[in-house]
Amino acid sequence: MALMLLHFEVDDYDAWKPGVDDDPAGRAASGATSHKIARSVDNPNEVFIRLEFPSADQAKAFRDKLAASGAFERGGMRIKSGPTVAETAEERTY
């Protein structure tokens, strides 16, 4: 399994979120199997996104498609790190 990880801050989460829900870059059509959005408890406009893909190649292709879509320039996004593609080295459930 591969992941695309992204950490950023937005001006207003509630104004930014509908753009993610519209999915302009086509997550599912690009092979994503799930995504998780987390928000900092100290700053709810600080956002962490994790998308899962069956392969690193699919995750990289989506990363490139997302960057080309202009999504990072909308909603007052300020990228802190990523988008980074990583492969799962270990997973445990407790």
N, C-alpha and C positions, 0 to 999 in steps of 0.2 A: 504494500500500500504506500502511496505517496501523499504528501500534504503540501498545500500552499498556505503559508503563514503570512499574516499582514498585521501590522500594528500602526495605528495612526490616531490622530485627533481631528474632530470635526467642530465646526462652530456651534451646531445645534443638532444633536442626535435625532430628535423627533422630525426635524426637517430633512435630514439626510436619509433616514431609514426607508422611506417610500422608493427612493431611487434604487436601493438594493432589492427591494421586493419586486420591482419591475424587471429585474435581471437583464439589463441591456446587453450583456456580453454572453448570455446563454450558458449558465453554469451546467445545467443538466444535459443540454445538447452537446456540451464539450466534454462530457464524461464524468463530471463530478457526481459522487455518490451521496455526499452529505456536506452540510456546512454547519458551523457553530459560530455564533457571535457572542462575545463577552464584552462587558463594560467594566471599567475601573470603578470600584466602590467609592474611591476618593474623588474621582472626576468622571461623571457619567458620559462626557463627550470624548473620553479616551476609549478607543475601540480595538478589539482584537478579533480577527477572523481566522478561522481554520476551515479549509475546504479539503475533502478527501477525494482522491482519485485512485483508480486501479493501478496506474503506472506513472512514473516520473515524467515520461514523455507527454502524457495527457496533461499533467499539471503544468509543465513548462509551456505547452501550446496555449493553455488557457491563460496563463500569466501574460504571455505576449499579446493575446487577443484582448485581454482586459486593459492592458496598458495602451494599446492602439485605439481602444474605444473612447478614451478621454475620461473614463470614470474617475481617475485619480484627481482630476482638475475640478470636479463638481462637488458641491456640498461643503466647500471650505475645508477639504481634506488636507491635512499636513502629515505626510508619511514620517513615521518614527523609525520603522524598520520593515524591510521586505518590499515587495513580495518575494518570499524565499520559498523555494521548493526543497523539501526534505523527504527522506524515506524513513519509514518506521523501522527503528532498530530493535525496539522491544515494546510490548504492550502488556499491561497487567490490569486486571479489574479486581477491586476490593469491595 
